[in-house]
Amino acid sequence: MLRSYTLQHECGEELEPLLREYRDTVNRVLEELWDNIEWEKRKVKGKKQWRLLPKYKVDIHSGKYKRKLRESLLEDWDYAAHWVDSAIKTAHSILKSWRKNYVKGERKRNKPTARRLFARVKQTLIKLEGEKLRVTIKPAEYVYLDLSARYFKLPSEVSSAGLGEPIITPEKVHLPVHYEDTQSGKPAVAWDFNLLSLDGYSPETGWVRIDTKKLASVHISSFEKKCAEEGFTLEKSKKSSFKVLQQRKKPSEKTPARNRSCHSVTVWLGGSRRAQKAWHVHAFSLVE
């Protein structure tokens, strides 16, 4: 079982130069991969439409290509070499995620870019030393992150069965920790809470879907009725598909703060019919 925990740290000034170099390296790799993409015209399955889909001109997974890319990035690199390996892996992950969303029609044909300061730390760059996490910046140069304020138990070692690859930002460190499964055979179900359905999955039972359309309809109807009683009207917003509240009172009259916050939350939960069909409102939970 893998769980991720977040802790604050006070090493932002020491880590910021590395994080900036790491981000720039990720963007260099993204640019290199993007330049090796060519667009192929393919017919959309089941439709009369055609789309331009990306494919690589070269084998980006070949050892020769990887070695050449790594060597070119290490020429002006002042930090430990394993940070470059991590940046390459991160860039591949970003582009893979972009391609998946592009094929679904959820992204445009624009090169993805890393903007935030963060770094995925390889296990070869970290070591647990008591209540501190030692991070190698350069050969024989380290930064120590204090973990004494944690609220969880640390594993004994950094490994695939202990502490995974942390993600470091200027203010926080996200620690993935592997734990043994202590359920002792008890079944677990992962639930995805959507507006119109509850979708659950378990390896033992498979997929389970609970229809909540009628419940959502009752909620929306009661909300609209409540708005009418309190002197509000629902109108479509020009900038969004969500409905907004329009007050029929005089401009001088103010709505109590508690009512405004309550209505805004309800509008977000209800939304428009179009938003409901798109299932824009959802949450995720794991129930044992």
C-alpha positions in Angstrom: 0.0 0.0 0.0 1.4 3.4 -1.0 0.5 6.6 0.9 1.7 10.1 0.3 2.4 12.6 3.1 3.2 16.3 2.9 5.5 18.2 5.2 6.7 21.8 5.4 10.5 22.5 5.2 12.7 25.5 5.6 15.3 24.8 3.0 13.7 26.8 0.2 16.6 29.2 -0.3 19.1 26.4 -0.6 16.9 24.4 -3.0 15.6 27.2 -5.2 18.7 27.4 -7.6 18.5 23.6 -8.1 14.7 23.7 -8.7 15.1 26.4 -11.3 17.8 24.5 -13.1 15.7 21.3 -12.9 12.6 23.1 -14.4 14.7 24.5 -17.2 16.1 21.1 -17.9 12.6 19.5 -18.0 11.6 22.2 -20.5 14.7 21.5 -22.6 13.8 17.8 -22.8 10.2 18.7 -23.7 11.4 20.9 -26.5 13.7 18.2 -27.8 10.9 15.6 -27.7 8.5 18.1 -29.3 10.9 18.7 -32.2 10.9 15.0 -32.9 7.1 14.8 -33.2 5.4 14.6 -36.6 1.7 14.9 -37.1 -0.1 12.0 -38.8 -3.6 12.4 -40.3 -5.9 9.7 -39.0 -9.7 9.1 -39.3 -11.7 9.3 -36.1 -13.1 5.9 -35.3 -16.9 5.7 -35.9 -17.0 9.3 -37.4 -16.4 11.0 -40.7 -13.8 13.4 -39.2 -10.0 13.3 -39.5 -7.5 14.4 -36.8 -3.8 15.1 -36.6 -2.2 12.7 -34.1 1.4 12.9 -32.9 4.0 10.3 -33.4 7.8 10.3 -33.0 10.2 10.5 -35.9 12.8 8.6 -34.0 12.9 5.9 -31.4 13.0 7.9 -28.2 13.3 4.8 -26.1 16.4 3.5 -27.8 19.6 3.4 -25.7 21.5 5.5 -28.3 18.9 8.4 -28.3 18.7 8.4 -24.4 22.5 8.4 -24.1 22.9 11.3 -26.6 20.2 13.3 -24.8 21.7 12.7 -21.4 25.2 13.7 -22.5 24.0 16.9 -24.1 22.2 17.9 -20.9 25.2 17.2 -18.7 27.5 19.5 -20.6 26.5 22.6 -18.6 25.1 20.8 -15.5 26.5 21.8 -12.2 24.6 19.4 -9.9 24.6 15.7 -9.4 24.0 13.7 -12.6 21.1 11.8 -11.3 19.0 15.0 -11.3 19.3 15.0 -15.1 17.9 11.4 -15.2 15.0 12.5 -13.1 14.3 15.5 -15.3 14.3 13.3 -18.4 11.8 10.9 -16.7 9.6 13.8 -15.6 9.5 15.3 -19.1 8.5 12.0 -20.6 5.7 11.7 -18.1 4.5 15.2 -18.8 4.4 14.6 -22.6 2.8 11.2 -22.2 0.0 12.8 -20.1 -0.4 15.6 -22.7 -0.7 13.1 -25.5 -3.3 11.1 -23.7 -5.4 14.2 -23.0 -4.9 15.5 -26.6 -6.2 12.3 -28.1 -9.3 12.7 -25.9 -9.8 16.2 -27.2 -9.0 17.9 -23.9 -5.7 19.6 -25.0 -4.7 21.8 -27.9 -1.8 21.1 -30.3 0.6 23.2 -28.2 3.8 22.1 -26.5 3.4 21.5 -22.8 5.6 23.5 -20.5 6.7 23.1 -16.9 6.1 26.3 -15.0 6.1 25.5 -11.3 9.3 24.9 -9.3 9.4 21.2 -8.2 11.7 18.2 -8.5 11.2 14.5 -8.3 14.1 13.1 -6.3 15.5 9.7 -7.3 16.1 7.2 -4.5 19.8 7.3 -5.3 19.8 11.0 -4.2 18.2 10.6 -0.7 19.0 8.9 2.5 17.2 8.7 5.8 19.4 9.8 8.8 17.4 9.6 11.9 14.7 12.3 11.8 16.2 14.0 8.7 16.1 13.3 5.0 19.5 13.9 3.4 19.2 15.1 -0.2 22.3 15.1 -2.4 22.6 18.4 -4.4 26.1 18.1 -5.7 28.7 15.4 -5.0 29.5 15.6 -1.3 27.1 18.5 -0.9 23.8 17.9 0.9 20.6 19.5 2.2 18.9 18.1 5.2 15.1 18.2 5.5 13.8 18.0 9.0 11.0 15.3 9.3 10.7 15.4 13.1 7.3 17.2 12.9 5.7 14.4 10.9 2.5 12.7 12.0 3.2 9.3 10.5 5.7 6.5 10.9 8.8 6.5 8.7 10.1 3.3 7.1 13.5 2.0 8.0 15.0 2.5 4.6 14.7 4.1 1.1 13.6 1.3 -1.2 10.6 0.1 -3.3 9.2 -1.3 -0.1 10.1 1.7 2.1 10.4 5.4 1.1 9.7 6.1 -2.6 10.7 9.1 -4.7 9.8 12.3 -2.9 8.7 15.5 -4.8 10.3 18.7 -3.4 8.9 22.2 -3.9 10.4 25.5 -2.3 8.1 25.1 0.7 7.1 21.4 0.9 8.2 17.8 0.5 5.8 15.1 -0.6 6.8 11.7 0.7 5.5 8.5 -0.8 5.7 5.7 1.8 5.1 2.0 1.2 3.3 0.1 3.9 2.4 -3.5 4.3 -1.2 -4.4 3.6 -2.7 -5.0 7.0 -6.3 -5.6 5.9 -5.8 -9.4 6.5 -8.0 -10.4 3.6 -10.7 -7.8 4.1 -12.1 -6.5 0.8 -11.6 -2.8 -0.1 -13.6 -0.8 -2.5 -12.4 2.4 -4.3 -15.2 4.9 -4.8 -15.5 7.7 -7.3 -18.2 10.2 -6.1 -19.7 11.9 -9.2 -22.7 14.2 -9.4 -24.9 11.7 -11.2 -23.4 8.4 -10.0 -21.3 6.6 -7.4 -18.7 4.3 -9.2 -16.9 1.7 -7.1 -14.3 -0.9 -8.0 -12.9 -3.9 -6.1 -10.8 -6.7 -7.4 -13.1 -9.1 -5.8 -16.5 -7.7 -7.0 -15.5 -5.7 -10.1 -17.2 -2.5 -11.0 -20.3 -1.2 -9.1 -22.4 1.8 -10.2 -25.1 3.5 -8.1 -27.3 5.9 -10.1 -27.9 9.3 -8.3 -29.6 11.2 -11.1 -32.9 11.3 -9.2 -31.2 12.5 -6.0 -29.4 15.2 -8.0 -32.7 16.2 -9.6 -34.4 16.6 -6.2 -31.5 18.7 -5.0 -31.5 21.0 -8.0 -35.3 21.4 -7.9 -35.3 22.3 -4.2 -32.5 24.7 -4.7 -34.3 26.5 -7.5 -37.5 26.6 -5.3 -35.5 28.1 -2.4 -34.0 30.7 -4.7 -37.4 31.8 -5.9 -38.7 32.1 -2.3 -35.7 34.2 -1.3 -35.9 36.5 -4.3 -33.2 35.2 -6.5 -33.3 34.2 -10.1 -31.0 31.7 -12.0 -29.5 32.9 -15.2 -26.8 31.5 -17.5 -23.4 33.2 -17.1 -21.9 34.6 -20.4 -18.4 33.4 -19.3 -19.3 30.0 -18.0 -21.9 27.2 -18.4 -22.7 27.3 -14.7 -25.8 29.2 -13.5 -25.3 32.3 -11.4 -27.5 34.0 -8.9 -29.2 37.3 -9.7 -30.7 39.2 -6.8 -34.1 40.9 -7.4 -33.6 43.3 -4.4 -32.5 46.9 -4.5 -28.8 47.6 -4.9 -28.7 49.1 -1.4 -30.0 45.9 0.3 -27.3 43.4 1.1 -27.6 39.6 1.5 -26.3 38.2 4.7 -22.8 36.7 4.4 -24.0 33.3 5.5 -26.6 33.2 2.8 -24.2 34.2 0.1 -21.7 31.6 1.0 -24.4 28.9 1.3 -25.8 29.8 -2.2 -22.4 29.8 -3.8 -21.6 26.3 -2.5 -25.0 25.1 -3.7 -24.5 26.6 -7.2 -21.2 24.8 -7.4 -22.6 21.5 -6.4 -25.6 21.8 -8.6 -24.3 23.6 -11.7 -26.0 23.6 -15.0 -27.5 20.6 -16.8 -24.6 20.7 -19.2 -22.1 20.5 -16.4 -23.9 17.7 -14.8 -23.8 15.6 -18.0 -20.1 16.3 -18.2 -19.6 15.2 -14.6 -17.5 18.2 -13.7 -18.2 17.8 -10.0 -16.7 14.7 -8.4 -14.6 13.4 -5.5 -12.6 10.2 -4.8 -12.4 8.1 -1.7 -11.1 4.7 -0.7 -13.4 2.8 1.7 -12.2 -0.3 3.5 
